[in-house]
Structures are given as structure tokens and as C-alpha cells.
Amino acid sequence: MAYVIAEPCIDVKDRACIEDCPVDAIYEGPRGTYISPLECIDCGACAEACPAGAVFFVGDLPAKWKDWTAANAEFFEINGIEAAGGYEKVGPQERDHAIVEAYVAAEA
């Protein structure tokens, strides 16, 4: 896995990363987006496009979001789309990873 989408993306529906991914490797759940570890080509287009600053090269992922590497990969297992061949083929999924489903934003 080259890139990971972390917590700052929850409930952000900008889709810039999905649109800029040249291999269609970013998938959407109800509250979050996820990068396919099998389809990502390590180009970084998603990180450049992300307005929330939520996309990180796996080696640069802040320690507080270390669980997000597994969450990105497990999203595909949960939804049965491990080798889907691109987001456009399957569209938005009905389930997020449990870490996203359980997320409650801190009050400002």
C-alpha cells in the first residue's frame, strides 16, 4: 500500500481525490474514502488533490492515525471488492470500516 486516507476525510465529500486518481483506486463509503492497496500505483495525485489534508504516503502517516493503514485495506474485504478493478465499476459502497462508522467528531 502506497497511500492511506486518514481521519480528516471523514464526512468530507469533496471527491477531488477520486476524480484525480489516474487508476480509479479510491473508493467511497457512506462517510469516508479508501485507497485500494491492490490498485494504487504510488503516484501521489490523490495527496495533491485532497483539500482536507487526509491523504498520506504510508511511511509519512502520523502515529495518531496508524490504524488507518489497516482500515483502508480492510474496507475492501468488508465490502467484498478486494480486486474490483476501479471505483467506477462498483460505485459507492454501503459500509464503511468500523473505525469510520464509530467516529464522533470532537466538539469545537
Secondary structure, 3 states (H helix, E strand, C coil): CCEEECHHHCCCCCCHHHHHCCCCCEEECCCCEEECCCCCCCCCHHHHHCCCCCEEEHHHCCHHHCCHHHHHHHHHHHCCCCCCCCHHHHCCCCCCCHHHHCCCCCCC
